[in-house]
C-alpha cells in the first residue's frame, strides 16, 4: 500500500512531525513539502495524509489550496489530517472546521493535533507580537514571553495517528 504525506511548514515543526509520522507507518511512504513541490499526482496513492501548521487560526495557504483543488480525488482515498498547533481541547475541532471543507472532514478517517512549537528565535517582531496577543486570549497556551522557544510536540499523538490510519 502506497501512502503520501503532504504538508506545508514555515518554521519546520510540521516537517519534523511528518518525518516522525513516516517512521510509524508501514509500506511505501512518500513525503512532499507543498511549499517546494505542488505537482502531486494523487492517483498513485491509496492513503493520503495532509498536515498543516496553524498560524493565527489559519492553515498553510498552499495546503488549503491543495485540499480545495483535489476535493474529488481526496474523497476516494483513505484520508488522514493532522495539524501542528499549540491550542488544545475544543479549539482543535474549531481549527479543523475553519480550515477544511466539511465534505473532506467527513471522509477523513483521522483528524489529530500533533502539538507544536513557538520558535521565537526564528520569528520577526510582528510574529512575536501576534503570538503574545493570542496567548493572552488563549490561556491553554501557558506562559508565553515572546523570547523563549516553546516545544510541545506530542509523539504519542503521532504514534496513535499512524495506528489509526491502519497503515
Order of alpha helices (4+ residues) and beta strands (2+ residues): beta-alpha-beta-beta-beta-alpha-alpha-beta-alpha-alpha-beta-beta-alpha-beta-alpha
